[in-house]
Amino acid sequence: MAWMRNPEQDVVRLQMRVAQLERELMRLRASRRVLLELVAFQDRQQRQRIGALERENRRLRQRHFRLS
């Protein structure tokens, strides 16, 4: 006798799989948000460091110009 598939069990199995995939999608979206926030934070930090270096460079150039 051949094994018969139960359509109701298939539906339940597929519903469970969909729920699992939806949870995974939520985790991935949360991870993506965290990564994007980290990249934005690093970009702000880098811009601040560049700004500080540019100010220091101008200060040193003005000082060098006055000493010459």
HTML snippet that shows the backbone in 3Dmol.js (N, CA, C, O; Angstrom):
<script src="https://3Dmol.org/build/3Dmol-min.js"></script>
<div id="view" style="width:600px;height:400px;position:relative"></div>
<script>
const pdb = `
ATOM      1  N   MET A   1       0.840  -1.171   0.000  1.00  0.00           N
ATOM      2  CA  MET A   1       0.000   0.000   0.000  1.00  0.00           C
ATOM      3  C   MET A   1       0.894   1.245   0.000  1.00  0.00           C
ATOM      4  O   MET A   1       1.845   1.335   0.776  1.00  0.00           O
ATOM      5  N   ALA A   2       0.583   2.187  -0.862  1.00  0.00           N
ATOM      6  CA  ALA A   2       1.376   3.415  -0.990  1.00  0.00           C
ATOM      7  C   ALA A   2       1.078   4.371   0.158  1.00  0.00           C
ATOM      8  O   ALA A   2      -0.034   4.426   0.683  1.00  0.00           O
ATOM      9  N   TRP A   3       2.095   5.108   0.520  1.00  0.00           N
ATOM     10  CA  TRP A   3       1.945   6.093   1.596  1.00  0.00           C
ATOM     11  C   TRP A   3       1.148   7.275   1.070  1.00  0.00           C
ATOM     12  O   TRP A   3       1.465   7.809   0.008  1.00  0.00           O
ATOM     13  N   MET A   4       0.126   7.690   1.793  1.00  0.00           N
ATOM     14  CA  MET A   4      -0.745   8.783   1.350  1.00  0.00           C
ATOM     15  C   MET A   4      -0.401  10.040   2.149  1.00  0.00           C
ATOM     16  O   MET A   4      -0.196   9.988   3.362  1.00  0.00           O
ATOM     17  N   ARG A   5      -0.343  11.145   1.457  1.00  0.00           N
ATOM     18  CA  ARG A   5      -0.065  12.420   2.108  1.00  0.00           C
ATOM     19  C   ARG A   5      -1.371  12.990   2.644  1.00  0.00           C
ATOM     20  O   ARG A   5      -2.426  12.887   2.020  1.00  0.00           O
ATOM     21  N   ASN A   6      -1.263  13.589   3.809  1.00  0.00           N
ATOM     22  CA  ASN A   6      -2.422  14.228   4.421  1.00  0.00           C
ATOM     23  C   ASN A   6      -2.364  15.717   4.097  1.00  0.00           C
ATOM     24  O   ASN A   6      -1.463  16.410   4.569  1.00  0.00           O
ATOM     25  N   PRO A   7      -3.304  16.224   3.302  1.00  0.00           N
ATOM     26  CA  PRO A   7      -3.272  17.642   2.918  1.00  0.00           C
ATOM     27  C   PRO A   7      -3.349  18.572   4.126  1.00  0.00           C
ATOM     28  O   PRO A   7      -2.744  19.643   4.108  1.00  0.00           O
ATOM     29  N   GLU A   8      -4.072  18.192   5.168  1.00  0.00           N
ATOM     30  CA  GLU A   8      -4.170  19.040   6.352  1.00  0.00           C
ATOM     31  C   GLU A   8      -2.813  19.154   7.038  1.00  0.00           C
ATOM     32  O   GLU A   8      -2.444  20.228   7.512  1.00  0.00           O
ATOM     33  N   GLN A   9      -2.075  18.055   7.094  1.00  0.00           N
ATOM     34  CA  GLN A   9      -0.730  18.103   7.683  1.00  0.00           C
ATOM     35  C   GLN A   9       0.201  18.952   6.836  1.00  0.00           C
ATOM     36  O   GLN A   9       1.046  19.676   7.363  1.00  0.00           O
ATOM     37  N   ASP A  10       0.043  18.863   5.523  1.00  0.00           N
ATOM     38  CA  ASP A  10       0.857  19.700   4.633  1.00  0.00           C
ATOM     39  C   ASP A  10       0.590  21.175   4.885  1.00  0.00           C
ATOM     40  O   ASP A  10       1.519  21.983   4.926  1.00  0.00           O
ATOM     41  N   VAL A  11      -0.677  21.523   5.054  1.00  0.00           N
ATOM     42  CA  VAL A  11      -1.040  22.918   5.297  1.00  0.00           C
ATOM     43  C   VAL A  11      -0.428  23.388   6.617  1.00  0.00           C
ATOM     44  O   VAL A  11       0.147  24.474   6.684  1.00  0.00           O
ATOM     45  N   VAL A  12      -0.552  22.573   7.665  1.00  0.00           N
ATOM     46  CA  VAL A  12       0.007  22.937   8.970  1.00  0.00           C
ATOM     47  C   VAL A  12       1.523  23.085   8.866  1.00  0.00           C
ATOM     48  O   VAL A  12       2.097  24.034   9.400  1.00  0.00           O
ATOM     49  N   ARG A  13       2.167  22.146   8.179  1.00  0.00           N
ATOM     50  CA  ARG A  13       3.621  22.197   8.011  1.00  0.00           C
ATOM     51  C   ARG A  13       4.031  23.469   7.273  1.00  0.00           C
ATOM     52  O   ARG A  13       4.992  24.134   7.658  1.00  0.00           O
ATOM     53  N   LEU A  14       3.302  23.803   6.216  1.00  0.00           N
ATOM     54  CA  LEU A  14       3.631  25.008   5.452  1.00  0.00           C
ATOM     55  C   LEU A  14       3.363  26.274   6.266  1.00  0.00           C
ATOM     56  O   LEU A  14       4.123  27.237   6.168  1.00  0.00           O
ATOM     57  N   GLN A  15       2.303  26.287   7.063  1.00  0.00           N
ATOM     58  CA  GLN A  15       2.033  27.445   7.916  1.00  0.00           C
ATOM     59  C   GLN A  15       3.152  27.631   8.935  1.00  0.00           C
ATOM     60  O   GLN A  15       3.572  28.755   9.212  1.00  0.00           O
ATOM     61  N   MET A  16       3.625  26.529   9.484  1.00  0.00           N
ATOM     62  CA  MET A  16       4.732  26.614  10.440  1.00  0.00           C
ATOM     63  C   MET A  16       5.991  27.134   9.754  1.00  0.00           C
ATOM     64  O   MET A  16       6.731  27.933  10.327  1.00  0.00           O
ATOM     65  N   ARG A  17       6.227  26.680   8.534  1.00  0.00           N
ATOM     66  CA  ARG A  17       7.412  27.140   7.788  1.00  0.00           C
ATOM     67  C   ARG A  17       7.315  28.628   7.490  1.00  0.00           C
ATOM     68  O   ARG A  17       8.302  29.354   7.606  1.00  0.00           O
ATOM     69  N   VAL A  18       6.125  29.084   7.104  1.00  0.00           N
ATOM     70  CA  VAL A  18       5.919  30.511   6.830  1.00  0.00           C
ATOM     71  C   VAL A  18       6.185  31.321   8.095  1.00  0.00           C
ATOM     72  O   VAL A  18       6.856  32.352   8.042  1.00  0.00           O
ATOM     73  N   ALA A  19       5.669  30.865   9.220  1.00  0.00           N
ATOM     74  CA  ALA A  19       5.891  31.569  10.489  1.00  0.00           C
ATOM     75  C   ALA A  19       7.380  31.625  10.816  1.00  0.00           C
ATOM     76  O   ALA A  19       7.887  32.654  11.263  1.00  0.00           O
ATOM     77  N   GLN A  20       8.074  30.514  10.590  1.00  0.00           N
ATOM     78  CA  GLN A  20       9.519  30.469  10.840  1.00  0.00           C
ATOM     79  C   GLN A  20      10.251  31.460   9.934  1.00  0.00           C
ATOM     80  O   GLN A  20      11.143  32.175  10.389  1.00  0.00           O
ATOM     81  N   LEU A  21       9.879  31.501   8.671  1.00  0.00           N
ATOM     82  CA  LEU A  21      10.524  32.425   7.731  1.00  0.00           C
ATOM     83  C   LEU A  21      10.217  33.879   8.081  1.00  0.00           C
ATOM     84  O   LEU A  21      11.077  34.745   7.917  1.00  0.00           O
ATOM     85  N   GLU A  22       9.010  34.157   8.559  1.00  0.00           N
ATOM     86  CA  GLU A  22       8.674  35.522   8.967  1.00  0.00           C
ATOM     87  C   GLU A  22       9.513  35.954  10.169  1.00  0.00           C
ATOM     88  O   GLU A  22       9.954  37.101  10.240  1.00  0.00           O
ATOM     89  N   ARG A  23       9.734  35.034  11.115  1.00  0.00           N
ATOM     90  CA  ARG A  23      10.593  35.361  12.270  1.00  0.00           C
ATOM     91  C   ARG A  23      12.019  35.628  11.816  1.00  0.00           C
ATOM     92  O   ARG A  23      12.666  36.562  12.291  1.00  0.00           O
ATOM     93  N   GLU A  24      12.503  34.806  10.899  1.00  0.00           N
ATOM     94  CA  GLU A  24      13.860  34.999  10.384  1.00  0.00           C
ATOM     95  C   GLU A  24      13.970  36.339   9.652  1.00  0.00           C
ATOM     96  O   GLU A  24      14.977  37.036   9.780  1.00  0.00           O
ATOM     97  N   LEU A  25      12.953  36.694   8.897  1.00  0.00           N
ATOM     98  CA  LEU A  25      12.946  37.969   8.188  1.00  0.00           C
ATOM     99  C   LEU A  25      12.992  39.134   9.170  1.00  0.00           C
ATOM    100  O   LEU A  25      13.705  40.111   8.939  1.00  0.00           O
ATOM    101  N   MET A  26      12.240  39.039  10.261  1.00  0.00           N
ATOM    102  CA  MET A  26      12.276  40.095  11.282  1.00  0.00           C
ATOM    103  C   MET A  26      13.666  40.206  11.887  1.00  0.00           C
ATOM    104  O   MET A  26      14.153  41.315  12.107  1.00  0.00           O
ATOM    105  N   ARG A  27      14.318  39.070  12.160  1.00  0.00           N
ATOM    106  CA  ARG A  27      15.687  39.106  12.709  1.00  0.00           C
ATOM    107  C   ARG A  27      16.651  39.745  11.719  1.00  0.00           C
ATOM    108  O   ARG A  27      17.505  40.543  12.104  1.00  0.00           O
ATOM    109  N   LEU A  28      16.513  39.395  10.455  1.00  0.00           N
ATOM    110  CA  LEU A  28      17.400  39.965   9.441  1.00  0.00           C
ATOM    111  C   LEU A  28      17.188  41.471   9.299  1.00  0.00           C
ATOM    112  O   LEU A  28      18.148  42.225   9.138  1.00  0.00           O
ATOM    113  N   ARG A  29      15.945  41.901   9.358  1.00  0.00           N
ATOM    114  CA  ARG A  29      15.679  43.340   9.268  1.00  0.00           C
ATOM    115  C   ARG A  29      16.277  44.073  10.463  1.00  0.00           C
ATOM    116  O   ARG A  29      16.840  45.157  10.315  1.00  0.00           O
ATOM    117  N   ALA A  30      16.153  43.480  11.638  1.00  0.00           N
ATOM    118  CA  ALA A  30      16.738  44.094  12.835  1.00  0.00           C
ATOM    119  C   ALA A  30      18.258  44.161  12.701  1.00  0.00           C
ATOM    120  O   ALA A  30      18.868  45.172  13.047  1.00  0.00           O
ATOM    121  N   SER A  31      18.865  43.092  12.204  1.00  0.00           N
ATOM    122  CA  SER A  31      20.322  43.077  12.010  1.00  0.00           C
ATOM    123  C   SER A  31      20.740  44.139  11.002  1.00  0.00           C
ATOM    124  O   SER A  31      21.754  44.814  11.180  1.00  0.00           O
ATOM    125  N   ARG A  32      19.960  44.277   9.959  1.00  0.00           N
ATOM    126  CA  ARG A  32      20.264  45.275   8.937  1.00  0.00           C
ATOM    127  C   ARG A  32      20.207  46.678   9.540  1.00  0.00           C
ATOM    128  O   ARG A  32      21.073  47.509   9.269  1.00  0.00           O
ATOM    129  N   ARG A  33      19.179  46.940  10.363  1.00  0.00           N
ATOM    130  CA  ARG A  33      19.071  48.253  11.000  1.00  0.00           C
ATOM    131  C   ARG A  33      20.274  48.524  11.884  1.00  0.00           C
ATOM    132  O   ARG A  33      20.819  49.628  11.873  1.00  0.00           O
ATOM    133  N   VAL A  34      20.689  47.527  12.647  1.00  0.00           N
ATOM    134  CA  VAL A  34      21.841  47.693  13.538  1.00  0.00           C
ATOM    135  C   VAL A  34      23.087  48.004  12.721  1.00  0.00           C
ATOM    136  O   VAL A  34      23.855  48.901  13.067  1.00  0.00           O
ATOM    137  N   LEU A  35      23.286  47.263  11.638  1.00  0.00           N
ATOM    138  CA  LEU A  35      24.460  47.503  10.793  1.00  0.00           C
ATOM    139  C   LEU A  35      24.428  48.894  10.164  1.00  0.00           C
ATOM    140  O   LEU A  35      25.450  49.578  10.111  1.00  0.00           O
ATOM    141  N   LEU A  36      23.260  49.310   9.689  1.00  0.00           N
ATOM    142  CA  LEU A  36      23.155  50.641   9.089  1.00  0.00           C
ATOM    143  C   LEU A  36      23.418  51.733  10.123  1.00  0.00           C
ATOM    144  O   LEU A  36      24.056  52.740   9.815  1.00  0.00           O
ATOM    145  N   GLU A  37      22.928  51.537  11.351  1.00  0.00           N
ATOM    146  CA  GLU A  37      23.197  52.506  12.409  1.00  0.00           C
ATOM    147  C   GLU A  37      24.684  52.547  12.746  1.00  0.00           C
ATOM    148  O   GLU A  37      25.236  53.617  13.001  1.00  0.00           O
ATOM    149  N   LEU A  38      25.325  51.393  12.748  1.00  0.00           N
ATOM    150  CA  LEU A  38      26.763  51.341  13.009  1.00  0.00           C
ATOM    151  C   LEU A  38      27.548  52.056  11.921  1.00  0.00           C
ATOM    152  O   LEU A  38      28.480  52.804  12.215  1.00  0.00           O
ATOM    153  N   VAL A  39      27.179  51.831  10.671  1.00  0.00           N
ATOM    154  CA  VAL A  39      27.860  52.513   9.563  1.00  0.00           C
ATOM    155  C   VAL A  39      27.654  54.023   9.675  1.00  0.00           C
ATOM    156  O   VAL A  39      28.593  54.791   9.468  1.00  0.00           O
ATOM    157  N   ALA A  40      26.447  54.447   9.997  1.00  0.00           N
ATOM    158  CA  ALA A  40      26.176  55.887  10.143  1.00  0.00           C
ATOM    159  C   ALA A  40      27.000  56.460  11.298  1.00  0.00           C
ATOM    160  O   ALA A  40      27.553  57.553  11.179  1.00  0.00           O
ATOM    161  N   PHE A  41      27.085  55.736  12.403  1.00  0.00           N
ATOM    162  CA  PHE A  41      27.868  56.191  13.550  1.00  0.00           C
ATOM    163  C   PHE A  41      29.343  56.326  13.171  1.00  0.00           C
ATOM    164  O   PHE A  41      29.984  57.326  13.494  1.00  0.00           O
ATOM    165  N   GLN A  42      29.872  55.318  12.488  1.00  0.00           N
ATOM    166  CA  GLN A  42      31.278  55.373  12.081  1.00  0.00           C
ATOM    167  C   GLN A  42      31.520  56.513  11.108  1.00  0.00           C
ATOM    168  O   GLN A  42      32.571  57.153  11.151  1.00  0.00           O
ATOM    169  N   ASP A  43      30.558  56.776  10.230  1.00  0.00           N
ATOM    170  CA  ASP A  43      30.690  57.881   9.285  1.00  0.00           C
ATOM    171  C   ASP A  43      30.739  59.219  10.031  1.00  0.00           C
ATOM    172  O   ASP A  43      31.556  60.084   9.716  1.00  0.00           O
ATOM    173  N   ARG A  44      29.852  59.379  11.028  1.00  0.00           N
ATOM    174  CA  ARG A  44      29.875  60.617  11.820  1.00  0.00           C
ATOM    175  C   ARG A  44      31.203  60.768  12.552  1.00  0.00           C
ATOM    176  O   ARG A  44      31.776  61.857  12.588  1.00  0.00           O
ATOM    177  N   GLN A  45      31.692  59.671  13.137  1.00  0.00           N
ATOM    178  CA  GLN A  45      32.966  59.715  13.856  1.00  0.00           C
ATOM    179  C   GLN A  45      34.096  60.107  12.910  1.00  0.00           C
ATOM    180  O   GLN A  45      34.945  60.927  13.258  1.00  0.00           O
ATOM    181  N   GLN A  46      34.105  59.528  11.728  1.00  0.00           N
ATOM    182  CA  GLN A  46      35.154  59.821  10.756  1.00  0.00           C
ATOM    183  C   GLN A  46      35.089  61.294  10.331  1.00  0.00           C
ATOM    184  O   GLN A  46      36.122  61.952  10.205  1.00  0.00           O
ATOM    185  N   ARG A  47      33.885  61.801  10.114  1.00  0.00           N
ATOM    186  CA  ARG A  47      33.739  63.210   9.726  1.00  0.00           C
ATOM    187  C   ARG A  47      34.232  64.130  10.843  1.00  0.00           C
ATOM    188  O   ARG A  47      34.859  65.156  10.575  1.00  0.00           O
ATOM    189  N   GLN A  48      33.950  63.765  12.085  1.00  0.00           N
ATOM    190  CA  GLN A  48      34.432  64.568  13.210  1.00  0.00           C
ATOM    191  C   GLN A  48      35.951  64.553  13.275  1.00  0.00           C
ATOM    192  O   GLN A  48      36.572  65.591  13.504  1.00  0.00           O
ATOM    193  N   ARG A  49      36.557  63.389  13.076  1.00  0.00           N
ATOM    194  CA  ARG A  49      38.034  63.306  13.099  1.00  0.00           C
ATOM    195  C   ARG A  49      38.639  64.116  11.962  1.00  0.00           C
ATOM    196  O   ARG A  49      39.633  64.816  12.153  1.00  0.00           O
ATOM    197  N   ILE A  50      38.044  64.021  10.788  1.00  0.00           N
ATOM    198  CA  ILE A  50      38.544  64.788   9.649  1.00  0.00           C
ATOM    199  C   ILE A  50      38.429  66.287   9.929  1.00  0.00           C
ATOM    200  O   ILE A  50      39.349  67.054   9.647  1.00  0.00           O
ATOM    201  N   GLY A  51      37.286  66.692  10.488  1.00  0.00           N
ATOM    202  CA  GLY A  51      37.098  68.110  10.836  1.00  0.00           C
ATOM    203  C   GLY A  51      38.143  68.570  11.832  1.00  0.00           C
ATOM    204  O   GLY A  51      38.701  69.659  11.690  1.00  0.00           O
ATOM    205  N   ALA A  52      38.414  67.754  12.838  1.00  0.00           N
ATOM    206  CA  ALA A  52      39.418  68.123  13.844  1.00  0.00           C
ATOM    207  C   ALA A  52      40.797  68.223  13.207  1.00  0.00           C
ATOM    208  O   ALA A  52      41.557  69.140  13.519  1.00  0.00           O
ATOM    209  N   LEU A  53      41.124  67.301  12.330  1.00  0.00           N
ATOM    210  CA  LEU A  53      42.425  67.350  11.652  1.00  0.00           C
ATOM    211  C   LEU A  53      42.531  68.572  10.739  1.00  0.00           C
ATOM    212  O   LEU A  53      43.588  69.198  10.655  1.00  0.00           O
ATOM    213  N   GLU A  54      41.443  68.907  10.061  1.00  0.00           N
ATOM    214  CA  GLU A  54      41.471  70.102   9.206  1.00  0.00           C
ATOM    215  C   GLU A  54      41.664  71.365  10.040  1.00  0.00           C
ATOM    216  O   GLU A  54      42.412  72.258   9.644  1.00  0.00           O
ATOM    217  N   ARG A  55      41.001  71.446  11.185  1.00  0.00           N
ATOM    218  CA  ARG A  55      41.176  72.620  12.061  1.00  0.00           C
ATOM    219  C   ARG A  55      42.608  72.699  12.573  1.00  0.00           C
ATOM    220  O   ARG A  55      43.214  73.770  12.599  1.00  0.00           O
ATOM    221  N   GLU A  56      43.136  71.552  12.979  1.00  0.00           N
ATOM    222  CA  GLU A  56      44.523  71.519  13.472  1.00  0.00           C
ATOM    223  C   GLU A  56      45.486  71.924  12.359  1.00  0.00           C
ATOM    224  O   GLU A  56      46.447  72.653  12.606  1.00  0.00           O
ATOM    225  N   ASN A  57      45.239  71.463  11.154  1.00  0.00           N
ATOM    226  CA  ASN A  57      46.083  71.812  10.010  1.00  0.00           C
ATOM    227  C   ASN A  57      46.056  73.322   9.759  1.00  0.00           C
ATOM    228  O   ASN A  57      47.100  73.937   9.543  1.00  0.00           O
ATOM    229  N   ARG A  58      44.856  73.916   9.789  1.00  0.00           N
ATOM    230  CA  ARG A  58      44.763  75.379   9.597  1.00  0.00           C
ATOM    231  C   ARG A  58      45.499  76.128  10.707  1.00  0.00           C
ATOM    232  O   ARG A  58      46.204  77.104  10.452  1.00  0.00           O
ATOM    233  N   ARG A  59      45.324  75.653  11.942  1.00  0.00           N
ATOM    234  CA  ARG A  59      45.993  76.302  13.077  1.00  0.00           C
ATOM    235  C   ARG A  59      47.508  76.241  12.913  1.00  0.00           C
ATOM    236  O   ARG A  59      48.203  77.234  13.130  1.00  0.00           O
ATOM    237  N   LEU A  60      48.016  75.073  12.529  1.00  0.00           N
ATOM    238  CA  LEU A  60      49.459  74.934  12.365  1.00  0.00           C
ATOM    239  C   LEU A  60      49.975  75.769  11.197  1.00  0.00           C
ATOM    240  O   LEU A  60      51.067  76.331  11.279  1.00  0.00           O
ATOM    241  N   ARG A  61      49.218  75.858  10.126  1.00  0.00           N
ATOM    242  CA  ARG A  61      49.641  76.672   8.987  1.00  0.00           C
ATOM    243  C   ARG A  61      49.685  78.151   9.372  1.00  0.00           C
ATOM    244  O   ARG A  61      50.614  78.870   9.003  1.00  0.00           O
ATOM    245  N   GLN A  62      48.671  78.597  10.116  1.00  0.00           N
ATOM    246  CA  GLN A  62      48.669  79.997  10.540  1.00  0.00           C
ATOM    247  C   GLN A  62      49.846  80.266  11.463  1.00  0.00           C
ATOM    248  O   GLN A  62      50.494  81.308  11.361  1.00  0.00           O
ATOM    249  N   ARG A  63      50.121  79.342  12.351  1.00  0.00           N
ATOM    250  CA  ARG A  63      51.248  79.509  13.280  1.00  0.00           C
ATOM    251  C   ARG A  63      52.567  79.536  12.511  1.00  0.00           C
ATOM    252  O   ARG A  63      53.441  80.359  12.784  1.00  0.00           O
ATOM    253  N   HIS A  64      52.699  78.625  11.545  1.00  0.00           N
ATOM    254  CA  HIS A  64      53.926  78.577  10.728  1.00  0.00           C
ATOM    255  C   HIS A  64      54.079  79.863   9.920  1.00  0.00           C
ATOM    256  O   HIS A  64      55.186  80.386   9.793  1.00  0.00           O
ATOM    257  N   PHE A  65      52.969  80.379   9.369  1.00  0.00           N
ATOM    258  CA  PHE A  65      53.014  81.590   8.584  1.00  0.00           C
ATOM    259  C   PHE A  65      53.469  82.778   9.446  1.00  0.00           C
ATOM    260  O   PHE A  65      54.252  83.617   9.000  1.00  0.00           O
ATOM    261  N   ARG A  66      52.960  82.834  10.694  1.00  0.00           N
ATOM    262  CA  ARG A  66      53.342  83.934  11.594  1.00  0.00           C
ATOM    263  C   ARG A  66      54.805  83.842  11.999  1.00  0.00           C
ATOM    264  O   ARG A  66      55.456  84.866  12.206  1.00  0.00           O
ATOM    265  N   LEU A  67      55.333  82.616  12.114  1.00  0.00           N
ATOM    266  CA  LEU A  67      56.731  82.446  12.532  1.00  0.00           C
ATOM    267  C   LEU A  67      57.713  82.712  11.394  1.00  0.00           C
ATOM    268  O   LEU A  67      58.889  82.983  11.636  1.00  0.00           O
ATOM    269  N   SER A  68      57.234  82.634  10.162  1.00  0.00           N
ATOM    270  CA  SER A  68      58.157  82.825   9.026  1.00  0.00           C
ATOM    271  C   SER A  68      58.537  84.264   8.836  1.00  0.00           C
ATOM    272  O   SER A  68      59.303  84.586   7.928  1.00  0.00           O
TER     273      SER A  68
END
`;
const viewer = $3Dmol.createViewer("view");
viewer.addModel(pdb, "pdb");
viewer.setStyle({}, {cartoon: {color: "spectrum"}});
viewer.zoomTo();
viewer.render();
</script>
